């Protein structure tokens, strides 16, 4: 007994020493030192921080953002001009932990922030960045609540409501269906936000909602009731404002009962083809609205996808593209406004607000993006359809 | 009993008060001299809330001897009702401190009522029914708040379930407070460390006085042997209810304190995991041992954040620490060693 205890203590001490010695190299991507331009580089090296779910159920989004941001920072640090030091902290998709993670970043000396990856934590950190006057732009915190009550929190992604009304508009414009069923997750901010505006926009566009069913966290493996309801009421199209994990189950279970409507998803659907163990033939014909297409012909997108694949062994999703754009938007804004790293957070924040609301930015997720004073982005979603196991642009 | 005239029970109580006051004083001094990291500063109020959660659950689990697996449900009730009260009073001109106090009282009141309702059928039963029912209760509360819409305007409160019929019907100057799965957003952060400290002290005073009273002895008699207690005429349900409702009310006030420290709160935060987390504080600190609960709660809230520098190893280290603490606490050699410092303690006094 004593021996075991002693062994465990020793093991723990050793682990502590090892971990202390490493000093988090993986999470901090520091700029490479080049002797000549050291002074200018120091003056233009900004500390960029962000929180996201690097562990837990939503880790796929947090890791995508972190990985893409690392790639962008690496590229930018190899160029002239502003450099970044990047640190990502885990918030496990929880508001309380996000605030702790944010405070850890503040202790580290963060000057500009990438907010939080997911919506609820982002609302919590937005209040903190507002109080501390640190400018923040979130790659993927898409709820409108993120932007409320502050002037220095911006978004790189669409707000959820935008997606709902855009989806209804798209279905109407393309004449996809007139009888529509909606299955949504009624304890999720993301799903709820899209659902609300979709339902508000649908009647005006001649879409008849014949079935409206919900599911919750922990109750998201069996969809037979929802599918049967949509089927029995003759819905031609099923709108799925949700992330792709439950959607994959819905496809499989609908096929099992021989129900084959048109499926329509939003940006959370993007990534379903790379879901482990998912039979991609089930998603054949699924239409989704998303701002990013990894198969695009665009040279920058192709370079980014190739680099991401080489480094992390998978195709980047829309979250990754948004994060990549965030870092480049920062580069553009900081350089145009002439910020230097020795300026205070307040000064940088004021300049960034001014810069972001006036500039136009071209990125992977859209050309000619602009931001309004609330921090919401304007860019156009792209319709995509899944054909032969690949995303193909509709327009 | 010691010869000094102070009973061992009061000694224990005053040690606990002393430790809490000392910890508060140290934190105030560190904060005043500007040496406190932002991370620690941000965690002070959540720590207070978790400490109150731990000591209140200890009343149910350690003193009453009933297992509750839905303590976060009471916290949730307190959080949502407390924030609702604070938001409704936002334009009333009351000071932030007073509104915080009202929010905590309202939170405690609602959680107490809910605890009473849950207790009526369940506390009459023998066995593990409370564990099963509280487990379900936690999930029910989560579901209710996920589907509840509550707004406030000059005419008073408006409520609807499942779909949002509230926003449309609100009068001028009205606002939606609870927005279903969105929870509550835009909360004014009025919780302070001092308020948290005062709440801990109040809870400790209540618990120690309850435990050392006639009622407390009856409660412990029920824990130790229900049949014997019944045979001497103790009304079992009444005393069980007393402990359980007190515990629920305290969790409610902790919830209000916790929620008013963040700008947003969602029902999913108070899930089964949070209940178990609080139960871990209690078990690790020792059943019936309030000081132990306080220390365990503080340590286990801070630990994951301090371990951030270990990156992904932190999950491993956290688990190892939990296992080690359990092993050490139950190791006879170490028990003997620490036992030597506790003079005047009779063997077997603590079960």
Interface residues (C-beta under 8 A of the other chain):
Chain A: X1 X2 X5 X8 X9 X12 X15 X16 X19 X20 X22 X23 X24 X26 X27 X55 X89 X90 X94 X95 X96 X97 X99 X100 X101 X102 X103 X104 X106 X107 X120 X123 X124 X126 X127 X128 X143 X145 X148 X149 X185 X186 X187 X188 X189 X191 X192 X193 X196 X216 X217
Chain B: X37 X38 X39 X41 X42 X43 X46 X142 X143 X146 X147 X164 X180 X181 X182 X183 X185 X186 X189 X262 X263 X264 X265 X266 X267 X268 X269 X304 X305 X308 X309 X310 X311 X312 X313 X315 X316 X317 X320 X321 X323 X324 X327 X328 X331 X333
